[in-house]
Amino acid sequence: MTMLCVPIAVRTPEQTLADAAEAKALGADIVEFRVDEFFNGESASSESEATAIVRTIADAPLPVILTCRIADEGGAYDGPEDARVSLFERVATGGSPPAYLDVELAAYTRSANFRQKVNLCVSHAKQVRDVPTRLILSSHDFQTRPADLSRRIMAMYAEPACAVAKIAFRARSLRDNVELFELLRGAPKPTIALGMGEFGLMSRVLAPKFGGLLTFASLRRDAATAPGQATIREMLDLYRFRSIQANTKVYGVLGWPVAHSMSPLVHNAGFEAVGHDGVYLPMPVAGGESEDDARASFKATVEGVLRWAALDFAGASVTIPFKSCPRAGVGPFARDNDGLVAAAGAANTIVVAADGWRLANTDLAGIVGPLRESLGELAGQTVVIWGAGGAARAAALGLSREGADVRITNRTVSRSEAIAASISGVRTITSEDARTCRARAHINTTPIGMHGGPAPEAMAVPIDELAHVSAETVFFDTVYNPIETPMLKAARARGCRTIDGVRMFGAQAAAQFELWTGKPAPKQLFDRLVRETLGG
Ligand code: NAP
């Protein structure tokens, strides 16, 4: 079983034990005491600090990894090595030695004297405890993948005193996770292999799938000891760490940026609710400067990561800037996809089925579904779409397929004309005509009204200027942050019906979920989770 380890920066024994108790209560298996800010190696204070550390380890409610990380490898310790090894001797002979002692490979190999003393500490501790202290030899690179990664790991495996090999480096792309997983799969000794930073999250969450000895999770967001470390609550509640096993299927959202995507929240909760053995992760892919860059990046991710059989990749959401990539000859998408992707010019979903990879566009369902719930039959109903980007095209296509009378208006007229020209039953109109036409529904697909967007306080559809507004008119905003945009607020004040962007988000996510699992999506759960998150 892969252990969940909470690192604790030791400042006082009291705070350390309180944090360790909290880590235990939250579900951690082991804690790492990072003593490098507490123990500075100066002779005047070393003795009392070492005594406090020995006592704190003895009182800890969970097994302990003792680490006094040197500055070269991201720690705070820059005192003499003699003092550091004296600390190790104290803890090894202290009556209740730690379960693991972490020492950097670089320091261990630099000095024969240091190495010999560390080995003595470990073998001494072996005699004291029933379960001996085990030596972790570790290597960290906070900048990049070290060029001599293989040499480092071979040196750890070759060292008889090394019980556990630990490699951590800043992942440069999702591809680096595959190398870390390969390392775990072929490991002759218990191994910890983790990617730091946004691209490395996958290696942290999927450590149980590939047999990692442990993974780290911070107690609180501000207590992370390495970039990209998720919190223990995220690991256990969001990613369902305990349910991840060798055959667990892997899903994710491919895009840039994806760190704040709500898709992991809903899909992981959905997998739990229907008993689907899957985990859904943010999968950041750098888009680059141009469309060609984005395609190259997407292709490399598909080929180097998603098609790696051992990952058990089973599907993905595709978001900006990659929605047009899967169609552009990128990836093994030979199978037809009900024509919607080709017509929409974009795919937001990859499905990996037993008979191959497929694409889908569930943005259509995200718009048509909620609108049908509100209006009933859409055939013959006049709907005005404001905006002419990807969401507008999906809306126009979905509504025209329902037989609605679709009219589209946009700031850049050529874009709305292009949509109207390519989808039958769609007409482009001026914004003046949009104000006077007798529409049953108005849909905003621009970012106007969006938090952090170009005009957060503005109304995307000028409700007060519309000639025909009644209690039966529906105002649908695709923007979901905030949930109630200025346009929806005004519509509600006028007594009109409203549909917010959360409904669209939930409906397109539910359609994806059903394609992946073959089971009905827990739509109410999706809706509640998103509203709680945005509302909170
Ligand atoms: P997009 O392709 O970039 O299109 C944006 C459209 O908005 C373009 O037609 C653009 O006009 C117009 N626009 C942008 N700023 C404007 C401004 N200041 N005034 C007037 N028009 C403006 O974006 P998209 O992918 O279609 O997404 C659009 C919106 O849909 C996003 O804001 C997002 O919140 C929402 N969305 C929601 C969901 C959901 O699940 N709820 C899913 C997808 C998208 P020009 O053509 O003149 O540039």
Boltz pocket constraint, residues with backbone or C-beta under 6 A from the ligand:
constraints:
  - pocket:
      binder: B
      contacts: [[A, 366], [A, 386], [A, 387], [A, 388], [A, 389], [A, 390], [A, 391], [A, 392], [A, 410], [A, 411], [A, 412], [A, 415], [A, 444], [A, 445], [A, 446], [A, 447], [A, 448], [A, 450], [A, 454], [A, 455], [A, 477], [A, 478], [A, 479], [A, 480], [A, 501], [A, 502], [A, 504], [A, 505], [A, 506], [A, 508]]
      max_distance: 6.0
